[in-house]
Amino acid sequence: MSAIEHEAGGRVVSNQGVLDFSHLHSPDELASIERIENVGAVIVPESLATAYARIPTGHVGSTIFVPDDSRPKVHVGQVLAGGDGLGTEEDVVVVIGMLVITSPVTEPLPRQIHAVGAVLAPEGSEAVLGPRLASTSGSVHYYPYVQGQHARVMSGQVTLEGSTLANRGGTAGDILIGAGQVVIASPATEVGFRQIVASGQLLAPVQSRGILEPKLEVQGQVSWYRGDEVRLFMEDTTLGPDYFRLLDRTVSLAVFAHLALTGPISEDVLRQKLKDIILFGNITAPAELIPLLQVLARDSFGSIRAAEEPIWDATGS
């Protein structure tokens, strides 16, 4: 379906990341919209809240109500900003993603800040920043701050070697912020950051747990894989018997999307080739393999179902 499709009696607006109605002034300007669906975020003037509520919606992530006289500054994706650069007192700021503030927040500040995602800011900023956070759909985390520290931010789908955590060339006061899906692909023997802030999903080798945990602040999910090597599946993937036949070692599987196992795969092969499964997404497989997969999935934040079993979404469809 196109972004705006005309139907009998009105328009259907769909498949948009951000739908911005902040420039509208009258309920009549919304009257022609029959339905809104599959939209990440909708921005609506406060005076049109009632008119907007009359429109049927489906799969709308967030609705943000802003003052009528504002022209919000909309940022999509992670925003990295110093505490003195968030905006002027006349601004209304909308962040569709994570907002990472790397130094103490000072005035002037935007009159409203809306975040569709997590907010990270230094400790000591609570009293100044808190009243300006008009709405957030994620957590708000204040991390320890020392003068002169450097915040190293890694976002999205990131894979790091364990040696990166030594922070060569940095200082002991630095912090590492991981936003999204961060995988540490090899053991870490040294941590040169004062703190590691993980907002999202963090996956690390169990051998490094003892030195990492004292430095970790987690706003999301953390898991420890036990294999010497981890294989990542970030997109929907199907694996058959040849994949496991060709594996020349025992590995951990980290599943962030949907993984389908098909074909004649024996329990013995899975036991030989898989050390464990870290499940952030979901797995479908032949029914006879489900019990073993449940055993291998020592950390499971998703679902494991037989291939013929329907997967119901939140709407029950």
C-alpha positions as CSV (number, residue, x, y, z in Angstrom):
1,M,0.0,0.0,0.0
2,S,1.2,3.5,-0.8
3,A,1.9,6.1,2.0
4,I,-1.5,7.7,1.3
5,E,-4.2,5.7,-0.5
6,H,-7.7,6.9,-1.2
7,E,-10.6,4.7,-0.2
8,A,-14.3,5.1,-0.3
9,G,-15.1,7.9,2.2
10,G,-11.5,9.0,2.9
11,R,-7.8,8.3,2.9
12,V,-5.7,5.6,4.5
13,V,-2.3,6.8,5.6
14,S,0.2,4.0,6.1
15,N,3.7,2.7,6.1
16,Q,5.5,5.9,7.3
17,G,8.2,6.2,9.9
18,V,6.9,9.6,11.2
19,L,3.6,11.2,10.4
20,D,3.7,14.9,11.4
21,F,0.4,16.8,11.8
22,S,2.0,19.6,13.8
23,H,1.3,22.1,11.0
24,L,-2.5,21.5,11.1
25,H,-4.9,23.9,12.8
26,S,-8.4,22.6,12.4
27,P,-10.2,19.3,13.1
28,D,-11.5,19.6,9.5
29,E,-8.0,18.9,8.2
30,L,-8.1,15.5,9.8
31,A,-11.7,14.7,8.9
32,S,-10.8,13.2,5.5
33,I,-8.5,10.5,7.0
34,E,-10.2,7.2,7.2
35,R,-7.5,5.2,8.9
36,I,-3.8,5.4,10.0
37,E,-1.8,2.2,10.1
38,N,1.8,0.9,10.2
39,V,3.3,4.2,11.3
40,G,6.2,4.5,13.7
41,A,5.2,7.8,15.4
42,V,2.5,10.4,14.9
43,I,2.9,14.1,16.0
44,V,-0.3,15.9,16.7
45,P,-1.1,19.4,18.0
46,E,-2.7,19.3,21.5
47,S,-5.9,21.1,20.3
48,L,-6.5,18.3,17.7
49,A,-6.2,15.4,20.2
50,T,-9.9,14.7,20.2
51,A,-10.1,14.8,16.4
52,Y,-7.2,12.5,16.1
53,A,-8.7,10.1,18.6
54,R,-11.7,9.6,16.3
55,I,-9.4,8.2,13.6
56,P,-9.1,4.4,13.7
57,T,-5.4,3.3,14.0
58,G,-3.5,0.1,13.7
59,H,0.1,-0.6,14.5
60,V,1.0,3.0,15.4
61,G,4.1,3.0,17.6
62,S,3.8,6.3,19.5
63,T,1.6,9.4,19.5
64,I,3.2,12.7,20.5
65,F,1.1,15.7,21.4
66,V,2.9,19.1,21.0
67,P,1.8,22.7,21.7
68,D,-0.2,24.3,18.9
69,D,2.2,27.1,18.3
70,S,5.3,24.9,18.0
71,R,7.1,23.6,14.9
72,P,8.9,20.6,16.4
73,K,12.4,19.7,15.4
74,V,12.2,16.1,14.6
75,H,15.3,13.8,14.7
76,V,15.1,10.2,13.5
77,G,17.7,7.8,14.8
78,Q,20.2,8.1,17.6
79,V,20.9,11.7,18.7
80,L,24.2,12.4,20.4
81,A,24.4,15.9,22.0
82,G,26.3,17.8,24.6
83,G,24.2,19.1,27.6
84,D,24.6,22.7,26.4
85,G,23.3,22.0,22.8
86,L,19.8,20.6,23.2
87,G,18.0,23.7,21.8
88,T,16.5,27.0,22.7
89,E,13.7,27.9,25.0
90,E,11.3,28.2,22.1
91,D,12.1,24.7,20.7
92,V,10.1,21.5,20.9
93,V,12.4,18.6,20.2
94,V,11.2,15.1,19.1
95,V,13.7,12.3,19.0
96,I,12.5,9.1,17.3
97,G,15.3,6.9,18.7
98,M,17.8,7.1,21.5
99,L,18.9,10.5,23.0
100,V,22.4,10.3,24.4
101,I,23.6,13.4,26.3
102,T,27.3,13.4,26.8
103,S,27.9,16.2,29.3
104,P,25.9,17.8,32.2
105,V,22.7,19.5,31.0
106,T,22.6,23.2,31.3
107,E,20.0,25.9,30.5
108,P,18.7,27.2,28.2
109,L,16.7,24.1,27.3
110,P,13.9,23.3,24.8
111,R,10.5,23.8,26.4
112,Q,9.6,20.2,25.6
113,I,11.6,17.2,24.7
114,H,9.8,14.0,23.5
115,A,11.8,10.8,23.1
116,V,10.5,7.7,21.4
117,G,13.3,5.6,22.9
118,A,15.7,5.6,25.8
119,V,17.4,8.7,27.2
120,L,20.9,8.7,28.7
121,A,22.2,11.7,30.5
122,P,24.9,12.4,33.2
123,E,24.1,12.3,36.9
124,G,23.4,15.8,38.2
125,S,21.1,16.6,35.2
126,E,17.9,15.3,36.8
127,A,16.5,18.5,38.2
128,V,17.2,20.5,35.0
129,L,16.3,17.9,32.3
130,G,13.4,16.0,34.0
131,P,10.8,18.8,33.8
132,R,11.5,19.2,30.1
133,L,11.0,15.6,29.2
134,A,7.4,15.8,28.1
135,S,7.1,12.2,27.1
136,T,9.4,9.2,26.7
137,S,8.6,5.7,25.6
138,G,11.8,4.2,26.9
139,S,13.8,4.3,30.1
140,V,15.6,7.5,31.4
141,H,19.0,6.6,32.8
142,Y,21.4,8.9,34.5
143,Y,25.0,7.6,34.4
144,P,27.9,8.7,36.6
145,Y,29.9,11.6,35.3
146,V,33.4,13.0,36.0
147,Q,34.8,16.2,34.5
148,G,36.7,15.6,31.3
149,Q,35.4,12.1,30.6
150,H,34.8,10.9,27.1
151,A,31.7,9.0,26.1
152,R,32.3,6.5,23.4
153,V,28.9,5.7,21.8
154,M,28.3,2.6,19.6
155,S,24.8,2.2,18.2
156,G,22.8,-0.1,16.0
157,Q,24.1,-3.6,15.4
158,V,27.7,-3.6,16.6
159,T,30.2,-6.4,17.0
160,L,33.3,-5.7,19.1
161,E,36.5,-7.6,19.8
162,G,37.1,-8.1,23.5
163,S,40.4,-6.1,23.2
164,T,38.3,-3.0,22.4
165,L,37.2,-2.8,26.0
166,A,40.8,-2.1,27.1
167,N,40.2,1.4,25.8
168,R,43.7,1.9,24.5
169,G,44.4,5.6,24.1
170,G,41.6,6.6,26.4
171,T,41.5,7.5,30.0
172,A,40.2,5.6,33.1
173,G,37.3,8.0,33.4
174,D,35.8,7.2,30.0
175,I,32.5,5.4,29.6
176,L,31.3,3.2,26.8
177,I,27.6,3.5,25.8
178,G,26.2,0.6,23.7
179,A,22.8,1.4,22.1
180,G,21.0,-1.3,20.2
181,Q,22.4,-4.8,19.7
182,V,26.1,-5.0,20.9
183,V,28.0,-8.3,20.6
184,I,31.4,-8.8,22.2
185,A,32.8,-11.5,19.9
186,S,35.9,-12.6,21.9
187,P,36.9,-12.7,25.6
188,A,38.0,-9.4,27.2
189,T,41.0,-9.6,29.5
190,E,41.0,-5.9,30.5
191,V,38.3,-3.2,30.9
192,G,39.7,0.4,30.6
193,F,36.3,2.1,30.9
194,R,35.0,3.4,34.2
195,Q,31.6,2.2,33.2
196,I,29.8,0.4,30.3
197,V,26.2,1.5,29.8
198,A,24.2,-1.0,27.7
199,S,20.8,0.2,26.5
200,G,19.3,-2.5,24.4
201,Q,20.8,-6.0,24.1
202,L,24.3,-6.9,25.1
203,L,25.9,-10.3,24.4
204,A,29.3,-11.2,25.7
205,P,31.4,-14.4,26.4
206,V,30.9,-16.0,29.7
207,Q,34.7,-16.1,30.3
208,S,34.6,-12.3,30.6
209,R,31.6,-12.0,33.0
210,G,33.7,-11.6,36.1
211,I,35.5,-8.4,34.8
212,L,32.6,-7.0,32.9
213,E,29.7,-7.2,35.4
214,P,31.3,-4.7,37.9
215,K,31.4,-2.1,35.2
216,L,28.0,-2.8,33.6
217,E,24.9,-0.6,33.8
218,V,22.2,-2.4,31.9
219,Q,19.0,-0.8,30.5
220,G,17.7,-3.8,28.6
221,Q,18.9,-7.4,28.2
222,V,22.3,-8.9,28.8
223,S,23.3,-12.5,28.1
224,W,26.5,-14.6,28.2
225,Y,27.3,-17.1,25.6
226,R,29.4,-20.2,26.4
227,G,30.9,-21.3,23.0
228,D,34.3,-20.3,21.8
229,E,32.7,-18.7,18.8
230,V,29.3,-17.0,18.4
231,R,27.3,-17.0,15.1
232,L,24.9,-14.1,14.8
233,F,21.6,-14.0,13.0
234,M,20.4,-10.4,12.8
235,E,17.9,-11.0,9.9
236,D,15.3,-13.7,9.3
237,T,17.2,-16.9,8.3
238,T,16.5,-20.5,7.4
239,L,19.0,-23.2,8.3
240,G,18.9,-26.7,7.0
241,P,20.9,-29.9,7.7
242,D,23.8,-28.8,5.4
243,Y,24.6,-25.8,7.6
244,F,25.2,-28.0,10.6
245,R,27.1,-30.6,8.6
246,L,29.5,-28.0,7.3
247,L,30.1,-26.4,10.8
248,D,33.6,-27.5,11.8
249,R,33.4,-26.6,15.4
250,T,30.9,-26.2,18.3
251,V,29.4,-22.7,18.4
252,S,26.9,-20.6,20.1
253,L,24.0,-19.2,18.1
254,A,22.7,-15.7,18.8
255,V,19.3,-15.1,17.3
256,F,18.0,-11.5,17.1
257,A,15.3,-12.1,14.4
258,H,13.4,-15.2,13.2
259,L,15.4,-18.4,12.7
260,A,13.7,-21.4,10.9
261,L,15.2,-24.8,11.2
262,T,14.1,-27.1,8.3
263,G,14.8,-30.5,7.0
264,P,15.9,-33.7,8.7
265,I,18.2,-32.4,11.5
266,S,19.0,-34.9,14.2
267,E,19.3,-34.2,17.9
268,D,22.8,-35.7,17.9
269,V,24.0,-33.2,15.3
270,L,22.6,-30.2,17.3
271,R,24.2,-31.5,20.5
272,Q,27.6,-31.8,18.6
273,K,27.5,-28.4,16.9
274,L,25.7,-26.1,19.4
275,K,27.1,-25.1,22.7
276,D,24.0,-23.0,23.5
277,I,21.5,-20.6,22.0
278,I,21.0,-17.0,23.0
279,L,17.5,-16.1,21.9
280,F,16.4,-12.5,21.5
281,G,14.1,-13.3,18.5
282,N,12.2,-16.6,17.9
283,I,12.8,-20.0,16.4
284,T,10.5,-22.4,14.5
285,A,11.6,-26.0,14.0
286,P,10.3,-29.5,13.6
287,A,8.3,-30.5,16.6
288,E,10.7,-33.3,17.6
289,L,13.5,-30.8,18.1
290,I,11.6,-28.4,20.3
291,P,12.6,-29.9,23.7
292,L,16.3,-29.9,22.8
293,L,16.2,-26.3,21.5
294,Q,14.5,-25.3,24.8
295,V,17.4,-26.9,26.7
296,L,20.0,-25.3,24.6
297,A,18.4,-21.8,24.9
298,R,19.8,-21.1,28.3
299,D,18.9,-17.4,27.9
300,S,15.6,-17.0,26.0
301,F,13.9,-13.6,25.6
302,G,11.9,-14.9,22.6
303,S,9.9,-17.9,21.6
304,I,10.5,-21.4,20.4
305,R,7.6,-23.0,18.5
306,A,7.0,-26.0,16.2
307,A,7.0,-25.0,12.6
308,E,3.4,-25.8,12.0
309,E,2.3,-23.9,15.1
310,P,0.9,-20.4,14.2
311,I,2.6,-17.4,15.8
312,W,0.1,-14.9,17.1
313,D,0.9,-11.2,17.2
314,A,-0.2,-8.7,19.8
315,T,-3.5,-8.1,17.9
316,G,-4.4,-11.8,17.8
317,S,-4.3,-11.9,14.0
